[in-house]
Amino acid sequence: MDKAKKTELIKTFARKEGDTGSPEVQVAILSGRITELTAHLKANPKDFSTQRGLMAMVNRRKRLLKYLASENRDAYMEVTGKLNIRRK
């Protein structure tokens, strides 16, 4: 993911100016990286180290979304809607 795309995601999902650690921002950045790695793995199906890293990112995003859903349901609904993530 290039710096411009990451900055745009941070700007879109930040709670306030300079916010990079909120769960919303972390989920957005992970989703961008997951999308890119998924495309990479379609072209390189035997890249198992990348596949392992992708699964770790998916699980981390899942835990962050679970936390966000328990703490702030409205933010959870907004983030999953904007990023087209399936909900439980």
C-alpha positions as CSV (number, residue, x, y, z in Angstrom):
1,M,0.0,0.0,0.0
2,D,1.5,3.3,-1.0
3,K,1.7,6.3,1.4
4,A,-1.0,8.3,-0.4
5,K,-3.6,5.6,-0.1
6,K,-2.8,5.0,3.6
7,T,-3.0,8.7,4.3
8,E,-6.4,8.9,2.6
9,L,-7.7,6.0,4.7
10,I,-6.4,7.6,7.9
11,K,-8.1,10.9,6.9
12,T,-11.4,9.1,6.2
13,F,-11.7,7.1,9.3
14,A,-9.8,9.2,11.9
15,R,-11.8,10.4,14.9
16,K,-9.8,13.6,15.1
17,E,-6.8,15.2,13.5
18,G,-3.7,13.0,13.8
19,D,-5.6,9.9,14.9
20,T,-3.8,6.8,13.7
21,G,-4.5,4.3,16.5
22,S,-8.2,4.1,16.8
23,P,-9.8,0.8,15.9
24,E,-11.6,2.3,12.9
25,V,-8.3,3.5,11.4
26,Q,-6.5,0.2,12.1
27,V,-9.4,-1.8,10.5
28,A,-9.3,0.4,7.4
29,I,-5.5,0.1,7.0
30,L,-5.7,-3.7,7.5
31,S,-8.5,-4.0,5.0
32,G,-6.4,-2.1,2.4
33,R,-3.5,-4.4,3.0
34,I,-5.7,-7.5,2.9
35,T,-7.1,-6.5,-0.4
36,E,-3.7,-6.0,-1.9
37,L,-2.4,-9.3,-0.6
38,T,-5.4,-11.2,-1.8
39,A,-4.7,-9.9,-5.4
40,H,-1.0,-10.9,-4.9
41,L,-2.0,-14.4,-3.9
42,K,-4.3,-14.9,-6.9
43,A,-1.3,-14.3,-9.1
44,N,1.1,-16.3,-6.9
45,P,-0.8,-19.2,-5.3
46,K,2.2,-20.9,-3.9
47,D,3.5,-18.0,-1.9
48,F,2.8,-19.6,1.5
49,S,4.6,-17.1,3.7
50,T,2.4,-14.3,2.3
51,Q,-0.6,-16.5,2.8
52,R,0.3,-16.9,6.5
53,G,0.8,-13.2,6.9
54,L,-2.6,-12.6,5.2
55,M,-4.3,-14.9,7.7
56,A,-2.7,-13.1,10.6
57,M,-4.0,-9.8,9.3
58,V,-7.5,-11.2,8.8
59,N,-7.5,-12.5,12.3
60,R,-6.2,-9.2,13.7
61,R,-8.9,-7.3,11.8
62,K,-11.5,-9.7,13.1
63,R,-10.5,-9.1,16.7
64,L,-10.5,-5.3,16.2
65,L,-14.0,-5.5,14.7
66,K,-15.2,-7.6,17.6
67,Y,-13.8,-5.0,20.0
68,L,-15.3,-2.1,18.1
69,A,-18.7,-3.8,18.0
70,S,-18.7,-4.2,21.8
71,E,-17.5,-0.7,22.5
72,N,-19.2,1.5,19.8
73,R,-21.9,-0.3,17.7
74,D,-22.6,2.8,15.6
75,A,-18.9,3.1,14.6
76,Y,-18.8,-0.6,13.9
77,M,-21.8,-0.4,11.5
78,E,-20.3,2.6,9.8
79,V,-16.8,1.1,9.3
80,T,-18.2,-2.3,8.0
81,G,-20.5,-0.4,5.7
82,K,-17.9,1.8,4.1
83,L,-15.3,-1.0,3.7
84,N,-17.9,-3.6,2.5
85,I,-17.0,-6.1,5.3
86,R,-19.6,-8.8,6.1
87,R,-21.1,-8.6,9.6
88,K,-22.1,-11.3,11.9
